[in-house]
Amino acid sequence: MTTLTARDRKLFWFASALFLIVEAGIVYAELYPAFLLPVALFFLFLAFFRLDLFFFSMVFFVPLSVPLQEFMPDLPFNLSIPSELFILLILFVMLYRYLRVRPPDRRLLFHPLTLAILAYLAWMLVTAVTSTMPLVSFKFFVAHLWFIVAGYFLAWEIFLTGRRKMVIFLWAYMTGLFLIVLFTVFNQSMAGLVNQKAAHSAMKPFYNDHTSYGAMLALFIPVGVAFLSLKRKERLLPAWGVVLLTAVFLFGFIFSYSRAAWLSLVLAAGVALLVRLRIRFRTILLFAVILGGLLFSFWTTIWLKLEENKQESSTSFAQHISSMTNIRSDASNLERINRWKCALKMYRERQLTGWGPGTYMFRYAPFQASYDRTIISTDFGDMGTAHSEYLGPLSESGLPGLLTITAVFLLAFLTGVKVYRHATTAFDRALALALITGLTSYFIHGMMNNFLERDKAAIPFWGFLAILVVMDITRENTEKKELPV
């Protein structure tokens, strides 16, 4: 046992006295948030010395984070606390590492999916320069940049050290989301589980509304199902824990009353079945083209038929599902159509560079036609985005904006299919199929909503892509031997 010297004892008592004085000063001045300083210093230590643990901590806190304006409503800006503080620190750490330590691995940089992501970011930066509101657009670009750096580039480096890190990443987010589902279901039970209006806001302040909440459950339910087929050492938790989490996710998903999430997961499951049956992509594409042609040919008839549906959103699941096609009186559906029409009108005026990233919500109001407005439309157009991951970039970054984000989605899907078809282990097959299913649900949901400008969706989305890229790059190694799990 080491004996403290007289100097060490003096230093110890001095530090203790200084600590007590500081704590007393905090209590006297009622600066209670300062008590979080030791916690902040701990995470700062992790960021520089155990970046992987810092990353997993960030992922866990993403679902649990709350907008800063919940506490300070008069702030002119908003951050998701604490997750975006973590993400901002990750951005600086990664930039330092790439500039001073070592650049990104060439295998990552020259992967087709990475090139598509870089093209997406590059064009967003160009259109931020040409934006009608440059400050808004640069803030929008920086937010996307730090999400991609943290959720894709850092995740890629961590996942490359072993498959186990991929599972920890998934569990980190799913654990946080599990707590949010319990919180949401408890709130709903207070108002009645079948109370649809209560379901729209029961997850606040953690998620904006039931649509983003439902989308994230649709993203992760396939992962929970896939974990059930894995070995104990691969999924890291006992089977009963996986069953409990998946069951709670399904329960929360059903009572989210998010029609877009329900539809997207059902259609994604159909796509996953086609992938599992190993039907060629060209066959799927041909079928999609034929279906698109038929829809275009009979669009007038289909539209008239849809206008006959008067079913409003309802607490009855059957009626609520039926209301998906109500474009005559359902305010939610009609407002989406209004936003989409505005996005297309905005695109026609600025087809190459658009109005600028993040500017849709500030610019769409004058493009609303009187006959398209609904009871939830506003004169100032201050109620959100284009409700589309496709039409939003089209209006904000022009045709190249739409093409770049579509390329990211398409290459992510193709990478997933390639990984699945070349997988030589049950772990890789199960995980690849789960990621394909979850991502496909998001691609479909993206036709009706957009969430990638928020950390809640961006971190898991880009993390899923990072997993697929690592599995694709290490595919040759797994053909020789299974990588450590």
N, C-alpha and C positions, 0 to 999 in steps of 0.2 A: 504493500500500500504506500503510495507516494505521500510524503509529508509536505504540507504547505510551508513555504518560506514566510518570513515576516512581511516581505514585500507583497507576496500573493495575498496574505490575509488582509493587509491594508487595502489592496486593490478590491478585494471582495467586499469589504465593509463599505468602501467608498461607493462602489457600483450599487450595492443594496440601498444605501442611504439616498443616492441620486434617484434610484427607481421609485422609492417611497415618496420622495419630494415631488417627482413628476406626477405620480398617481394622485397625490393629494391636491396638486395644482389642477389636474383634470377635473377632479370632483368639485373643487371650489369654483372653477370657471364653468362647470356643467358642460364640458366638452366631451360628452360620453362617447361619441364616435371614435375619439382618440384611443379608446381601449382596444380598438381593432388594429392598432399599429403593430403589435407583435405578430398578429396573424398575417398582416401584409408583408412584414419582413420575412416570415417563414416562406410564403409563396414566392417572394422575390428571390430568396435563396434557391428554391426549387427551379426557378426559371433559368438560372445560370449554371446550376450544378446537377440537376436531375430534370432535364427538360421533358422527358417522357412522363414523369409523374405530374409535372405541371400541366402538360397537355391533357392527361386523363382527368385531372381535377377540373380543368376548364370545361371539358366535355360533360362532366357530371353536373356542373353548375348551369349549363346552358338552359335546360328545361326549367330550372328553378330560379332563373334570373328575372328581375322585375325592372320595368322602365324607370329611369331616374325621375321622370316627371310625375310618377306616382307620389313621390315624397316632396318634390319641388316643382309644382305645376307651372310656375311662372318662368322656368328656364327656357331660353330660346332654342335649346338643342336637347336631344334626348340620347341616352345611352342605356343599354341593357346591363344592369348591375347584378353580380360582379363580372359576368362572362365577357363583356366587351372590354373591360379593363385587362383581363387575361389576354384576350386576343390582340389588343393593342401592344402589349408587352411582347407577345410572340412575334409580331411584325418587326419590331426593332431588333429582337434577338436574331431572327432569321436573316434580316438584311445585313447585320453585322457578320454573321457566319458566312454568308455568301460573298461578301465583299472582302473580308479580312482572313477568313479561315480557309474555306474551300467553296467552289461554286457547286450548284446542283449536279447530281449524277447525270451523265450524258444519256443513260438509258431512260431516265425520267424526262429530260428536256426534249428528246427526240421521239418520244412515244406519240403516236398520232393524236391521242386524246389530249395530251399536254399541249401539243401544237394548236389544237382547236381552242383550248382554254386560253392560251396566250393570245391567239387571234381575237377572241372574244373580248379580252381585257384591252388589247391594243386599240381595237375599233371604238370601244367605250371611251378610251382616253382621247382619241381623235374627236369624237362627237362631243366630249366635254369641252374641248377647246372651241368648237363651233357652236356651242349651246346658246340658246336664247337666255339662259340663266346659268352662267358659268360657275358661280359659287355653289349652287345647288348640285350641279352636275359633278363638280370635283369632289364634293362631300360624298356623293353617291358612288363615284368611282373608288375613292379611298375605302369606303365601307366594303365594297365587293372585293377589293384587293386584299384587305386584311382577313376577310373570311376565307379566301382562296389560299392565301399563304398559310394560315393556321390549319384549315380543314383539309387541304390537299398536299401542299409541299412539305409541311412539317409532318403531317400524318404519313406521307409516303416514306420519309426517312425512318420513322418509328416502326412502321409495319414491315419494313424490309428486314428488321432484326429477328422476325419470327411471327408465325401465324398466331401465337398466343396474344400478341399485342393487338391484333385485329379484334379478337374476341373481347379483350379488356375494353377496347374502345366502344364496342357495341353495348357491352354491359354497363359502361359508365353512363351513356346516354339513357339506356333503358331503365336503369335504376332511378335516375332523376325523373324520367317520364312516369315511372310507376308511382312515385310519390304524388305527382300532379294528378294522375288518374284518381287516386284515392281522395285527394283534396276535392276534385271536381265532382265525383260521385257523391261525396258527403254533402256538398253544397246543393246538388240536385235533389238529394233525398229530403232535404229540408223543405223544398218547394214541390216535391213529388217528381219521381223519376220520369213520368210521362209528360211533364210540363216542358213543352218544346221551347217556349220563350226563355225559361230559366236555363235551359241547356245552352243557349247562345252565349251566355256570359258567365257560366258557373266556373270556368277555368281562369277567369281574370283574378289577379293582374299578371299571371304567368304567361298566358297566351291571349292574343288580342280577341279571338272569338273561337267559335266551335269549328270553323273551317280549317284554320291552321292546326288546331289541336287534332282534328280528325285526320288531316293529311299526314301528320307525324305518326299517328297510330297505324295508319295504312302502310307507312314506310317500314315500320318495325315489326308488325304482326308476322310477316313471312319469316323474319329472322328468328322470332320465338319458336315458330313451328319447325324451322330447320334445326334449331338447337336440340329439339326432342329426338332427332335421329342420330345425334353425335354421341361419341363416347364421353364418359364422365370427365376424363382428363382434358378432352377437347373443348367442352362447353364450360368447364370450370365450376359449375354449380350442379347440385344433385337434381335428379329428374323432377322431384316434387316442386323445387323452386322454379324451374322452367315452366312447369304446368301451371303453377299459381300465377306467375307473371303473365303468361300468354292468356290465361282465362280472364284476368283482370283487364288486360288490354282489349280483348274482344268485347267484354262487357261495356267498358268505357266507349269503345268504338261504336257499338250499336246505339248507345244512348247519347252519342254526340249529336245525333240528328243532322249530320253533315251528308247531304245527298250526294255531293260531288265525291266525297271520300268513299262512300259506299259503292258508287258506280265504278270509280277508278280501281278499287281493289278487286271487284268482281271481274272486270275486263282484264286486269293485270294477271289474275289467276288463269284466265283463258289463254293469255299469251304465254305464261309459264308452262302451261300444259303443252302448247305447240313446241316450245323449246325442248321440253322433256321428251317429247315424241320424236325429236331430232328432225323435224320438218325443215327443209331448206329455207334459208332466208329469202331467196328469190321467189319461192312459192308464196311465202307470207306477204312479200311485197306485191306480187302479182295479184293476190287476193285483195289486198288493200286498195290497189289501183282500180280493180274491177268494182269493188264496193263503192269507192269514191265516184266512179263514173255513173253507177246506178243512182246514187244519191243526187248527183248533179242533174241527171236526166229527169228524175221524178221529183225535183225539189219543190216545185209549185204545189204538186199534189200533197207532198209530205207536210209542207208549211200550212196548207189549209186544214189538214187533218190535225195538226198540232194546235191550231187556233180553236178547235172544237173542245179542247180539254180545259175545263174550268176548275179542276181540282186544286184547291189551295194547300199550302203547307199545313200539316196536321199532326196531332199526337198519335194517330193511327199509323203504324209503319207502312201498311199497304197504301193508304191514301198519301202519305208523305212521299213514297217512292213514285206514285202516279203523278204527283205535282211536279216532278222533274221536267216533264214535257209541257207544262202549262205556260205558254207564252202569250196568254191572253189577259190574265188577271193576277198572276203571281208576281208580286212586286220585286222579289229577289231576282227572279229570272229576267223580268223586263228591264231591270236596272243594269244587269250584266249586258244585255243586248244594247242598251243605250251606251254603255262604256265602250263596247266593241266598235260600234258605229263611229263614235267619236275618235277612237284610235285610228280607224281607217281614213277618216276625213283628215286627221292631222297628218297621216302619212302622205296623202295625195298632195298636200301643200309643201312638204319637205321630204322628198322621197329618198335622197341619198344620205343625209346626215341626221335627219329627224330634228326634233325640238330640243334635244339634249337629255342625257341620262337623268332620271329622277324628276323630270319636269312635267310629266303627264298630269299629275294631280293639280298643278298650278295653271295648266294651259287648256284643259279639255272643256271647261265650262261654256265658252262661246260656240262650241261645235255641237251642243245639244239642240236637237230639233224639238219644237214644242210638242209634236205628236209622239216623241220617244220618251219624254220626261215621265217620271213616275212619282208616286207619293213620297219616295225617299230620295228623289233628286234634289239638288240644291242649286241656287242661282250662282253661287261662287265656285261650284265644283270642288268643294273642299272635303269630300267624303271618301278619298282614297284613290286607288290606282285603276289600271285598265282591266283588272281581274283576268289577266292572261299572261303567261310566261312567254307568249309568242307575239301577241299584238302590242304588248307594252314596249318591248325592244323595237318593234317595227315603227311605232310612233315616235319613240325617243331617240333611236339611233338609225333610222331608215332601214332600207332593205338589207344592207350588210349586217345590221344588228340582228335582224331576224335570222339570217343565214348562219351567223356565227353561233348563236345559242342553239339553233336546231342542229348544227354540226356537233356541238358538245353532247347533246342528248342522243343523237344517232350513234356517234362513236362510242359513247358509254354503253349503249345497248349492245352494239356489235362486239365490243370488248368482252362484255359479260357472257355473251353467247359463245365466243371463241374459248374463253376460260372454261366454261362448262363443258364444251364438247371435247376439249383436250385434257380435262382433269383426269388424273390417275388415282386419286384418293377420294374416299367417301366424304371427307371433310371439305375438300375443294369443291366437289360437285354440289353438296348441300348448301354451302355458303354462297357459291356463285349463283345458284338458282334463286336463293332467297333475296340476294341483292338485285338480280334482274327483276324479280316480281315487285319488290319495294320501289325500285326506281321507275319501273313501267307505270306503277300506280301514280307516281308523282308526275311523269310525263303526261299522262292522261288528265290528271287533276289540273295540270298547268294550263290546260285549255280554258279552264273556268276560274282559276285563281292564280295568284303569284305570291310567293313567299321568300324567294332567294335573296331579297334585300334585308331579311331578318336573320339573326343568328340562330333562332330556333330551328329553322329549316336549312340554312346554308351550311352549318357545321356538319350535320349528319349527311347531307347530300354530297358535299365535296369529299367527305370522309369515305363514303361508299365508293366514289370514283377512284380514290386513292387505293382502296383495297383491291379493286378490280385490276388496276394498273400493276400493282405489285404482284398479284397472282399471275398476270399475263407475262410479266418480265421474268419471273422465277419459274415459269412453266417448264423450261428445259431442265432445271434442276430437279423438279418434282417427278420428271419422267425417270430419273435415275434413282432418287431416294426421296422420301417424304421429308419436307423441311420440319424443323422443330415446331411443335405446337405449344 
